[in-house]
Amino acid sequence: MESKKISFEIEENVAYLGFGYNCDKSMTTLDEETLQELSDRLDELHKDKSVKGVVFWSHKERCFLAGADIKLISSMKTESDGAHGAEAGQIIFNKIEDLKVPTVAAIHGVCLGGGLELSLACKAIVASDDKGTMLGLPEVKLGLIPGFGGTYRLPRRIGLPKALDVILTGKMLKAKKAKRLGLVAGVYPKERIKKMAAFHFGEDEKKGSFKESLEHIASDNFFAKKIIFQKARESVLKKTKGFYQAPLKILDVMEAGIMKGRSSYLSAESQAFGELCVSEQSKNLQHIFFMTETAKKYDGPKSSGKLPKLRKGAALGAGTMGGGIAWLMASNGMAPIMKDLSTEALELGFKQSSSNFMGAVKRKRMTYDEFERKQRSIQGQLGYDGFERVDLVIEAIVENMNIKKSVFTELEGQVRDDCIITSNTSSLSVQEMSTALSKPERFAGLHFFNPVHMMPLVEIITHDSVAPETLEALYYWCMKAKKTPVVVKDGPGFLVNRILMPFMNEAGFLLEEGVPMKDIDDACLNFGMPMGPCRLLDEVGIDVGEKVAKIIHEGLGDRVESSPFSSKLVEKNFLGKKNGKGFYIYDKRGKVEGPNEEVQAMLPKTKKKMDETEIQMRIFLPMINEAATVLADGIVSSAAEVDLGLIFGIGFPPFRGGLLRYADTEGLDRLVGAMEERAASVNANRYTPCDYLKELVANKKKFYDV
């Protein structure tokens, strides 16, 4: 048969099947055509008695197989569709497992999901030592169970406890770690990986591995098996708070089927896949996957010339934020300068960058030698020495417009004309800042979220004079730094802080009404937020939140009026986590010790009992309304950009698909009615639905229809 998607060669009685053949995409997936061709080739191999072994490999430089085509999964409409799709894949992979000759998967690059499940059907796996070689079963992150036999075969390869850890977390394994786990039989340079595969023909599987890891646990020690699954469930519930269906379904299938034969086990796995793949939760997580993939492609104004190369960086301003930015630059080989006005600020910046690097060392993602080299690449100084060699400056000084403009005027005389200058402002007008520069076209906002090493979002803020090449260069730099960029127009609070502000403001009004702080934070946690508004305000800094709230209020008017309660806290020097006292009390390590009783004493003595759903409506309705005005004002152009920003910027619960996808699911007509009710009973300014939202309802459209 003709090779269309998979190359097929026989050399010295060894069959070589190469994925990524005739494929223009960098990542090869298991689409319908590839799976059918694979099935046909396997049928040939079952009949060919001359073949002594089979090697699966890839033509691609960075990818073995990136798993099943997500578009194919997202197109499934019923549980039956999903189950039949999984069964089809299982049948094909069973053909690999049932071959009477040795089979080896020679992995170089990404091997995920269905790619790893295919490899597990082989008798051995070898992998390249390249840093880009990663193995994993990430289906749980899409709200799915591995459906091509992954939950059946992985425990039989590496043992139950290790398999549960890999499957339930969706973690990626480098080749050497995979070898230590027993998943990979050999690790070789990428140039030799295909050749070395044949040396693993006839290699005996670990004797007794199945008995030791499964049979012994399941039959000889029934209680040990129960404890393993019990501990796994406890861990899942602790991490997910029970919001996510997939990990619990995975545990159900694996525990019920641990001693079943292949046929009955795989039947249960495919049925579970069918149930999950059409669930609302999985559809939401698939939606986020597609949004994230879209965000990897720059869609703004394109430059007609060459883009600036951002090779050396500088953080203007140290402290916690500047240190985090310097860390990011050093992590990406930019040997940054970190400048401030005092050695104390520089020391704080170095402390932050060192802490970030050391965290990677503790997690074994970096060696101590790498930590030393990267940390020492950061050059702290009080002057502008060396700024003439810098390609990118990120300013992270105090949030004061006059000071920032003065610093930009001074900075411009110290850098080359092609150096890109940016501000990490969280609230001030980038348009106004640009007037301090003689070359505003090379200036933009670049808003990171704190802490820099944990928060993936970066807002790239435009203004009227910014050049396309500046935006495009910054976008690609953010992607290279493993951040998720969203290009937004200038405006009070930009995108994320503008929508976040009602979340924190409304909590202040609820507190003043007598609703207990614990009830407010718990209601938001039970909605799926990573923390409640009071706890979040402590994290941000109550003084910072108050300042940003005033700026946004001045820019947008009374619909975003701020509660005066934050000002009362600032007056008493209750600033949050940074000084150990806010809504909560913090120890020296920043851990919560309990509520601040002095703050509790400032609240109404008569407590107001409010239904949890009502608290959630009070807090999230103004956010939806403000998100609609963001779209009306053209700050971003799509609901997807709003949702991406809130998921990666404030941790809006991914299982809900984003704020506006959640609103679409709930029904905009119902939500507008709820807003109108509260506009009459609570506050007209804060709850009156905006014209954009009312137009959507009148036209029977959703946010994602526009």
N, C-alpha and C positions, 0 to 999 in steps of 0.2 A: 504493500500500500504506500501511497505518497505521504511524505512527511510534511505536515503543514504547521503544526504547533510544537511538535516534539521530534527532534532529530533521532535517527535510529541507525546504529552501526554495529556490526559484529566484527571484532578483531580477536583472532586467536581463540575463537569459541566463547568470547565474552561479549555480551550485549551491552551497549551503552545507550541509554535513553537520556537525551539532553533537553531540558526545559528551556523556555525562552527563545526557541528557534523561530526565526522570521517574526520577531516581536520588536516593535519600535519603542514600547514603554520600558522604563527603567526597572519597574517592578512586575514580575510575572505572577499571574494569579491563575487559579484553577477555575476557568470559565467552562461553560458547557462543551465547547468544541475541544478544549484541551482534555477534559475528562473522558469524552467519547473516544478521542484518538488514543489516549492512554489505555483505555479498556480494550480497544481493538489490538493494540500492540501486546498487551498481556495475554490475550487469547492466543496470539501467534506463538508467544514464548512457551505457553503451556503445551503446545503441540510440537515444538521444535526440540527434538531429543539431542541435538548436537551442541546446544548452548550449555556451558558449564558454570555460568555465573552471570549476574546482571548488576550493572552499576547505574544508578540514577545520579545525574549531575546537572549543571546549568550553564548555559552560554553567557549568562549575564554577569557583569563585573561585581554587582553589589547585591544580587538576589538569587537565592536558590528557588524558593517559592514563598510568596507573601500570603499564602492561604487562599481560601475560596473568594470568589468575586463578590464583594459586599453588595454590589448592585443586584446580583442574582438573588441574594438572600432578601434584600429589601423589597424585591418584586413579589415575594410570596404573600398570598392573600389569606390563606387558610392554614390551620394546623396540619391538615392533610398534605397540603403542598410542601410545607416544611419537612414533615416526616418522610415523605417520599423522596425529597431532595437529599436528605441525610442518608436514607437507605441506599440510594443510587451510588453515593460516594463510598459508603461502607462496602458495598458489593465489589467495587473496583479495588479498594485497598485490601479486601480479603483475597483477591486474586494474587496480589503481591505476596501476602503472607503465606499463601498456599503453594507458591512455586516450590518445586522440589530441589531447586539449585540455590546456592548462596546468593543473597541479595544485599547490596550495600548502598546506602545513600551517602554521596560525597558532597558535603554541604560547604559552600562558600557564600557568605553574605547572609541576607535575611532569610530565615526559615521559620515561618510562623503559622499558627492555626493548622489548616489543612496540609500545609507543607511539612510540618513536623509530624502530623498524623500519618502522612504517607511514609515518612522516614521510619516511624515506629513500626510500620508493617514490614520493614526490611529486617533481615537478621542481624545487621550491624549498621552503625552510623559512624562516619568519620567526618571531621570538620576542620576547616582552616583556622590558623591562629590569628587571622586578620581581625583587627578591632571591630570591623563592621559585621563580623559573623555573629549572629544572635539567634537563639532558638527559644521558642516559647509557644504557649497556648493562650493567646489573649482574648479568647471568645467571651470570657466572663465580663470584660470591660464593655462589650456590646450587648450585655444582657442575655448572652447565649451560653449553651453548653457545647463543648467540642462535639461535633456530631458525626465525625467520620471515624470513630473508634478511639479517639484520644483518651477518654476516661477509662476505657477498657485496657488499653495497651501500656500506658505510661506506668501505672502501678506495678505491672508485671515486669517492667524494665528496670525501674529504680526503687521499688518498694512503695508501700502505701503512704507513710508519713511524708516522704519527700514529694511524692506525686501530688498529694493534696495541697501542699504548699505552692507548687508550681501552678496547678490548675485553678485554685481558688483566688490567687493573687493576679494571675495573668502576667507574672514577671518574665523578663527577658534574661536569658542565660548566655554568657559568653562561653566560648568553646572550652576553655580550661575548667570553668566551673561545671559545665555539663559533663566533662570527663570525670571530675571528682564525684559527681552524683551517680555515675554509672550509665548515663544516657548516651555518651559518646565513647566509642572504643579507642579512637586515636585522634590526635591533633597534629596537623602538619602544615607547612607553608602552603599558601594558596596555589603556587605554581605546581606543586606535587600532589595535590589532593586527589585528582582524578586517577593518577597512576597508582597512588598508594592504596586506593580503595580495594583493588584486587588482592592485595596482600592480606586482607581480612576475610577472604573466602575460607570457609571451613572453620573459622574461629568458633570454638564452643561458646555458647551462651553460659553465663555464670551458673555453675551447677548449684542447684538448690535455691537459686535466688527467688523463684516463685514460691517455693515452700516456706522459705524463711520470712519473706515479706508479706505473704498473703495467707497461704494455707495454714501455716503454723498459727498466725494470729487469729484467723477466722474459726478454725476447728479445734486446735489444741488449746487455744487460750481465747475463748469467746469474750471474756471480760476485757481483755486488752484491746480487742477490736472495738468494742463499745466505747471504751475510754478514748481511743484515738478519734473516733467520729464525734464524740461528745465535746472533746476539747476543740476540735475543728469548728463545730457549730458555735461554741462560746466565742471563739476568736472572730468568726465571721460577724456575729451579732454585735460584738464590741466595736468592730471597725465600721460596719455599715448601719448600725442602729436598727437593723431589720428592714431598711428601706428597699433593699435590692433582692429581687426574686432569684436571679440566676445562681448565685453561690449556694443557696439553700436547696434549690432543685438539683444541683450537681451532687451535693452531699446525699440527697435522697436516693438518686440513681446509683451512686457508687456503693452506698451502704447496703441497699436492697440487693444489688447484683454482684456483690463481692465474690460469691462462690458459684455464680451461674456460669453456664457455658457461653461460648461466644455468641451464638445465635440469639438466645433469649436476652443476653445482656445488651447486645447492640440494638435489639428491637426496642428495649426500654430507653436507650440513649436517643434513638431517632425520634421516638414519641415525645420525649422531653424537649428535644430541639424544636420540633414542630410547635409545641405549646409556647415556648419562649420566643421564637422568632417573629410571631405575629402579635405578641403582647405589646401593649402601649409603652411599657417601660423600655423594651428592647428597641422599638421603633424610635423612641426619643434618643436613646444612646447611639443608634445608627445615624440619626439626624445630626448629632454632635460630631460624629466621625466625618460625615460629608462636609459639615461646616468647617471643620479643622483642615480637611484636605483642600477645600477651596481657599482658605486663608493662606495656604502655602504658595499661592500664585498671586503675584502682584497685579492688581487690577486698576491702579490709579493712572494718572497722566504719565505717559512714557517719555523718556529722554531721547532726543534725536542724536546726541553725541555719546561719548564714552562716560561711563559712570565713575565717580571718584572711588579710588581704592582706599578703604578704611583699614589701614594696617597698624597704625599706632594711635593710642588713645590717651585722653586725659580726663580725670574727674576734677572739676573745679568746685572745691568744697569737700571736706572729708566727713567726719562724724559717722553715724550709723548708715545713712543713705549713701554718702559718698564712698564709704568703705565697701558697701555692697556693690556699687557700680564699678569701683576699681577691681573688686574680685571678679566680676563678670568679664571685664576687659582682660584681666590677667589669665582667666580660664580659657580665653580665646586667642592667646598668644600675642596680645597687643602691647605688652610691656608698658603699662600705663604710668603716667605721672599723676600723683594725687596732691593737689595744692590746697592749702588753707592758710589762714592768718595766724594760727597758733599751733604750737607743738602738741598741746592738749587735744585739739581737734584731730590732728594727724594720728596721734596715739589711739584715739577712739576708732578712727577709720581702719588702722592696721589691726586692731583687736577684732573688728567685724570681719575683715577679709580672712584673717587667720582662723577665726571660728568657723567660717564657711568651708574653708579648705579642710580643716581638721575633721569636720563632720563627714566629708567625703572619704577621708582616710579611715575613720572609724567604721564606715559602711563598706570598706574595702573597694571603693570605686577609684581610689587614688593611692599610690604608694607614698611613703613618707618623703622619698627623694623628690617626687613630683611636687608634693606640697612645698618643700623647701625652695625648689626652683621657681615655682609660680609665685609664691609669696614674696620672694626676693626680687621678682621682676617688677614689683610695684615700687615706684620711686616717690617717696614723700618729700615735699619741699614747701617753702614759704614764698618763693618767688616764681618767676615765669621762665626760668632757665629751661631750654629744650623745647619750649612750646612751638618753636618754628618748625619742628620735625613732626608735629602732631597732625593727624588727619581728621580726628573726631574729638570734640570737646563736649562733655556732658556737664552742665552746670547744676549743682545741687546745694545751693546756699539758701539763706533764710528767705521765706516767702514774703518779700517786700519789693514792690514794683520799682521804686526809686533806686534801691540798692542794686537790684538785678540790672537795671538799665545802665547804671554807672559802671558796673563790672563788665558788661558786654562791650561798652565803648572802650574801656581799658584793654580788654582781652583782644579786641579786633586788631589792635596795633602790634600784638605779640605773635600772631599766627599767620600762616600763608593765606593768600587769597582763595585758595581752593579747599581750605580746611572747613569742614562742616561744624557749625556751632549749634548746640541744642540746650534747651532748658528742661529740667525735670520738674517743672512746676506742676502742682496738683490742682490749681484753681485760678491763677492769674492769667490775664489776656496775653496770648502769644502774639496777637496782632499788634498790641501796644509795645511789647518788648522789641519787636522787629524794628520799630522806629529808631531805636538806639544804635542801629548798625548801618554803616554806609553800604554794605552789601547784604541786604536782608534776604536775598534769594538763596543764600547758603545757610539760612537759619530755620529751625523748626522746633516745636515742642517734642520732647521724648519722655513721656511720663511713665516711670516705673512704679510698681506697687511694692509696698514694704511687707515682708522682707524680700529683697531682690532675688535671693537665691532660691526662694520657694514659690514666688508668684509668677506665673508664666506670661501674664498679659503685659503688653507695652502699648500705650496710646501714642501714635504719631500724629501730632497736632499741626494742622496747616494754617497758613495765613495768606493774604492776598498776593504777596510778592514772592512766595517760595517757588523755587525752580523745580521742575519735574525730576531732574537728576538728583536733587537733594532728597526728595521723598523716596525715590526708587532705591537709592543707595542705602538709606536708613532702613527701608523695609527688608532688603536682602541681608543687611547686617544683623537685624533682629532675628531673622530666620537662622542665620549662621550661629548666633548666640543661643539657639534653641529657645527662643521666646516666640510668643504668638502676637504678631502686630495687628492693630486695627487702626486704620487711618481715619481721623475724625476732624471735623471743622472746629475752629475756635468758637468758644462760647462758655458761659459760666459753668464750671464743673466738668466741661467737656462731655464725655459720654458716661463713664461709670460713676464718678462722684455725683453727678447731677441726678442720676436715678437712685443712687444709694442714700442721698440726703433725706428723702422722705422716710426711708427705713429707720434712720436714727432719730429724726425729728419727731415722728409720730410716737415713738417710744417715750419721748419726753412728755408729750401731752397726755399719754396714758398714765404715766407716773403721777402727774399732777392731778389726774382725776381720781387717784387712789388705787389704781390697779397695781398689785404687788410686782416688784421687779422680777422675782422668780417666775411668776406666771407669764410675763412678757417674754423673757428669754426662753422659757420652756416651750411656749407656743411656737416660736420661730425654729427651735431645734426640732420639734416634732413635725414641722413643715418640711424639714430637710436641710435647713441652713447650717453651716458649720459652727456658727455661734450666734447668740442672740444679740440684739442691738446694743444693750448696755455693756455686755462683754466686749463687743466689737469697738465701741467708742473708747473703752479703756485701752484697747490694743492700739488704736490709731493715735490716741492722745486727746483728752477731752478739750484741751485748749486749741489743738489743731482743728478738731471737728467744729468747735465753736467759730473759729476764724473762717473756715471754708463755708460754713453755713451762712454767715453774714455776707460773704462775697456773692454766694449764689442767690441769696434773698435780694440783695441789691440789684442783681442783674436780671432776675426773673419775676420779682414781685411777690405778692402776698400768698400765692398758691404754695410757695415753698417757705413760708414764714417759719422761723425756728423757735423751738420751745425755749423760754428764758431759763429753764432749769440748769442747762449746761453752764450758763454764765455764773449762776450761783455757786456751782461746784468749783469753777476756776477761781472765783474770788476767795474760796477757802483753801486754794492750792491742792484741790483734788484733781490731779491731771491724768490719772490712769496708771497703767502698768509702769510707765517710765519713772515715776517717783514712788511707786509702791502703793498708792492710794487713789482709788477712783470709785466706781460703783462697787468694786471688790477690793480686797486687800491682797497684796502679793508679797511672797517672800523674796529673798535675795536672788533666787534663781528664776524669778518671774512666774512662779507657780501660784495659782489661786489658793488662798487660805480660807476664804469665805467672804460673805457680803460685808461691806463697810457699814458698820452700825451708825456712824456719824451721818452718812448719807441717808440711811433709813430714817433717822430722826428728823431729817429735813422734809420728808414726804408726809402727805396727809395721814393723820392717825386713824381715820376711818377708812378701812380698806373696801375697795369695790370689787365684788366678784363678777368676773366677765367670762363668758364662754370662750373656750380656746379658739374656736372657729371665728368668733367675732374679733378677737385680738388679731388673728391672722388677716382677716379682711381689712381691719383698720390700718394695718401696716402695709400690706401688699397692694391694695387698690390704688393708693397714691403713687406707688412705684410704677404700676401699669399705666396710669394716666400720664405720668411724667415721661415714660418711655415713648408714649404716643406723640407727645409734644417734641421730643428729640427727633423723631422721624419727620414730623411736620416742619421743623426748623432746618432740616437737611444736615444735621450734625453727622449722621451716617445715612446711608441710602437704603438700608434693608433691615428687616426684622432679624435676619440671621446675624448681622453685625452687632446688633443690640444684645442678642442672646449670647453670642460668643464672648463679648466683653464682660457680661455679668457672670457667666460661668467661670471664666478664667481670672476675672478681676476681683470678685467678692465671694466666689464659691457658691453661686446660686445652684441649688441641687440639680446635678446632671440628669438624674432619673426623670425629672420633669421636663427635660428638653430645652430649658431656658424660660425666662419670664414671659415672653410673648407667645411662645409655643404653648406654655401652660395656659395663658389667657385664651388663646384660640380653642384649646381643648375644653376649657370651662364654659365657653360661650360668651362672646363679647356683649350680646344683648343682655344676658343675665348680669354680667359684671357692670355694665353701664347702669342698669337698674339699681344695683347695689350701691353704686357711687351716688346716684341721685337720692337714694334714701338717706345716706349719711351726710350728703350735702345739706339736707333739710334738718337732720337731727344732731349732727356733730359740728360741722364747719363748712360753709359754702365755698370759701376760698380753696380749701385743701381737697375737697371731694367733688366739685363740679366737673363732670367729664369734659375734656377738651373737644373742640370742633372736629379734629381729625378722627377721634374715636367715635363720635356720634355719626360722622359721615360713613365710616366703615359699617356701622350697624344699620344705618338707613339703606345702604347699598347691598346689605347682606353679604359682606365680605369679611375676611379674616386678615390678620396682620400678614400672614404668609401668602395671601392672595395678591398682594400689591407688588 
